[in-house]
Amino acid sequence: MIKIAVFFELFAFTICLIISLFVVLIPVMLMRLFGLKKAGNYWARICGTAFCYVIFWLINLKVTDVSKVHYDLDKYPRLCFIANHTSIIDVPAIVGCLHVWTSFIAKYELSKVPFVNFWISSLDCVFMKRGSIRDCAKAIDEGVIKVENGTRMTIFPEGTRSKNGKVGEFKGGSFKLATRSKAVIIPLVIKGTRNGFETKKTIRRQYAKIEMLEPIDTSVLTPDELRDLPKRVEDLIREAYEAI
């Protein structure tokens, strides 16, 4: 029964991606063609946020924002989100539930997936080839430039999705995205999104939570604090993950 449900969810998701070609892709391309890039980006943002809710509905997953404090993100000219990564639903959770339109450091393989690569392009993501130190460094360099120019960036410092749902070890190199651009870090905690797809065991509604933790301004950190930053953020996220 579960396999049948997952099959129909994937089928419906594919149909939605195809529909987005006509509702979003073509209109956005026309707007950009006529010099209306800002309007095109705005339309993509509206449709992208709505599409996240469609995904939640299709997989019968309710994602709740349990943040204790909601910060005024607009006051931070340079902003990076650092999040744990357990599911392919994590990106819709951030965009749809937190209403945060952010670019991502995404794995290069996604650039080859039809329709999905369009949405990644709309988010102005940076592709990273895992396993290549040179390509990873190049992706971080590109991300730093975007952050310095005011683009909000999100990175999953574990490097890949957790296979057991637990928070994995954070890779220190990921934090260069924030430290080199002197950005403010917003740690994000995501829990339960695996229940909607990877570990789906029932067709009944499943629940997930996402929490925004206190900002960390990397521009005022001492050299010692910068060195300890990856472990500090990892511990904060791990502790909050166990608590929610």
C-alpha positions in Angstrom: 0.0 0.0 0.0 2.8 2.4 0.9 4.7 1.7 -2.3 1.5 2.4 -4.3 1.0 5.7 -2.4 4.7 6.7 -3.0 4.3 5.9 -6.7 1.2 8.1 -7.1 2.9 10.9 -5.1 5.9 10.8 -7.5 3.5 10.7 -10.5 1.5 13.7 -9.2 4.8 15.5 -8.4 6.0 15.0 -12.0 2.7 16.3 -13.4 3.1 19.4 -11.2 6.6 20.0 -12.5 5.3 19.7 -16.1 2.5 22.2 -15.3 5.1 24.6 -13.8 6.7 24.7 -17.2 3.6 26.6 -18.5 2.7 28.5 -15.4 6.1 29.6 -14.3 9.0 28.8 -16.7 7.6 30.3 -19.9 6.2 33.4 -18.2 9.5 34.0 -16.4 11.5 33.6 -19.6 9.2 36.0 -21.4 9.5 38.6 -18.6 13.3 38.3 -18.6 13.3 38.5 -22.4 11.5 41.9 -22.2 13.8 43.2 -19.5 11.4 42.5 -16.6 13.8 40.4 -14.6 12.6 41.7 -11.2 9.0 40.9 -12.1 10.0 37.5 -13.3 11.9 36.7 -10.1 8.9 37.9 -8.1 6.5 35.6 -10.0 8.9 32.7 -9.6 9.1 33.3 -5.9 5.3 33.4 -5.5 4.8 30.2 -7.5 7.8 28.5 -5.8 6.4 29.1 -2.4 3.0 27.9 -3.4 4.6 24.8 -5.1 6.1 23.9 -1.7 2.7 23.7 -0.2 1.5 21.5 -3.1 4.4 19.2 -2.3 3.4 19.0 1.4 -0.2 18.3 0.3 0.8 15.6 -2.1 2.9 13.7 0.5 0.5 14.4 3.3 3.1 16.2 5.4 2.5 19.1 7.8 5.6 21.2 8.5 5.4 23.5 11.5 7.6 26.4 12.3 8.5 26.1 16.0 10.9 29.0 16.2 10.9 30.7 19.6 11.8 34.1 18.0 11.3 35.4 14.5 14.0 37.7 13.5 13.8 40.6 11.0 16.0 39.1 8.3 15.8 42.2 6.1 18.1 44.0 8.5 21.0 41.6 7.7 22.6 42.6 4.3 24.6 39.5 4.2 22.9 36.3 5.4 23.7 32.6 5.4 21.5 29.8 6.6 23.2 26.7 8.0 20.9 23.7 8.3 21.1 20.0 9.0 20.0 17.8 6.1 17.8 14.7 6.4 15.5 14.7 3.4 14.8 16.0 -0.1 11.9 17.8 1.4 14.2 20.0 3.4 14.4 22.7 0.7 10.6 23.0 0.4 10.4 23.1 4.2 12.8 26.1 4.3 11.2 28.0 1.4 7.6 27.1 2.1 7.3 27.0 5.9 9.7 29.8 6.8 8.8 31.8 3.7 12.5 32.4 3.0 13.5 32.8 -0.6 17.1 31.6 -0.5 19.7 30.3 -2.8 21.3 26.9 -2.0 24.6 25.2 -2.5 23.2 22.2 -4.5 24.9 19.0 -5.7 25.8 19.2 -9.4 23.7 16.1 -10.3 20.5 18.2 -9.8 21.5 20.4 -12.7 20.8 17.4 -15.0 17.3 16.7 -13.7 14.6 18.2 -16.1 12.2 20.8 -14.5 14.0 20.5 -11.2 17.0 22.3 -12.6 14.7 25.2 -13.6 13.6 25.7 -10.1 17.1 25.5 -8.9 18.0 28.1 -11.5 15.1 30.3 -10.3 16.6 30.1 -6.8 20.0 31.2 -8.2 21.7 28.2 -6.7 25.3 27.3 -6.9 26.2 23.8 -8.1 28.9 21.8 -6.3 30.6 18.7 -7.6 31.2 16.6 -4.5 34.4 14.7 -4.3 36.5 17.4 -6.0 38.3 19.8 -3.7 38.8 22.2 -6.5 35.2 22.3 -7.6 34.0 22.6 -4.0 36.3 25.6 -3.5 35.1 27.1 -6.7 31.4 26.7 -5.6 32.2 28.3 -2.2 33.9 31.2 -4.1 30.9 31.7 -6.2 28.6 31.6 -3.2 30.7 34.1 -1.3 30.3 36.6 -4.1 26.6 36.1 -4.1 26.3 36.7 -0.4 28.5 39.8 -0.6 26.0 41.1 -3.3 23.1 40.5 -1.0 21.9 37.1 -2.0 20.7 34.9 0.9 22.5 31.5 0.7 21.8 28.2 2.4 24.2 25.3 2.8 24.0 21.9 4.4 27.4 21.4 6.0 27.0 17.6 6.5 27.6 17.5 2.7 24.8 14.9 2.1 21.5 13.8 3.5 21.6 11.9 6.8 20.8 8.2 6.2 19.5 7.6 9.8 17.8 10.9 10.4 20.4 12.0 13.0 22.5 15.1 12.7 25.9 14.2 11.1 29.3 15.8 11.5 29.6 19.3 10.0 32.4 20.0 7.5 34.3 23.1 8.5 34.9 24.2 4.9 31.2 24.9 4.4 31.4 27.8 6.9 33.8 29.7 4.6 30.6 30.7 2.8 29.7 32.8 5.8 33.1 33.7 7.3 34.7 35.0 4.1 31.7 37.1 3.3 31.4 38.3 6.9 27.8 37.3 6.9 25.3 36.6 9.7 24.6 32.9 10.2 21.0 31.7 10.9 21.2 28.1 12.1 18.2 26.1 11.1 17.0 22.8 12.6 14.9 20.5 10.5 13.3 17.3 12.0 10.8 14.8 10.6 10.8 15.6 6.9 12.1 12.1 6.3 8.7 10.8 7.4 7.1 12.4 4.4 9.2 10.4 1.8 12.4 8.5 2.6 11.0 6.6 5.6 7.3 6.8 4.8 5.5 4.0 6.6 1.8 5.1 6.4 -0.5 7.0 4.2 -1.7 9.0 7.2 -0.6 12.5 7.8 3.0 12.9 9.0 4.5 15.8 10.9 7.8 17.7 10.7 9.2 20.7 12.5 11.6 23.5 11.5 13.2 26.0 13.9 15.2 29.1 13.4 17.9 29.7 16.0 19.6 32.8 17.2 21.7 34.7 14.6 25.5 34.6 14.8 27.4 37.6 13.3 30.7 36.2 11.9 32.1 39.7 11.3 32.6 40.3 15.0 34.1 36.9 15.9 37.7 36.5 17.0 40.1 34.1 15.2 39.6 31.5 18.0 35.8 31.9 17.7 36.0 31.5 13.9 38.0 28.3 14.3 35.5 26.9 16.7 32.4 28.1 14.8 31.6 24.8 12.9 31.6 22.8 16.2 29.6 25.5 17.9 26.9 25.6 15.2 26.8 21.8 15.0 26.3 21.5 18.8 23.5 24.2 18.7 21.7 22.4 15.9 22.2 19.0 17.4 20.9 20.1 20.8 17.9 21.9 19.3 17.2 18.8 17.1 16.9 16.6 20.2 14.7 19.1 22.0 12.0 19.7 19.3 
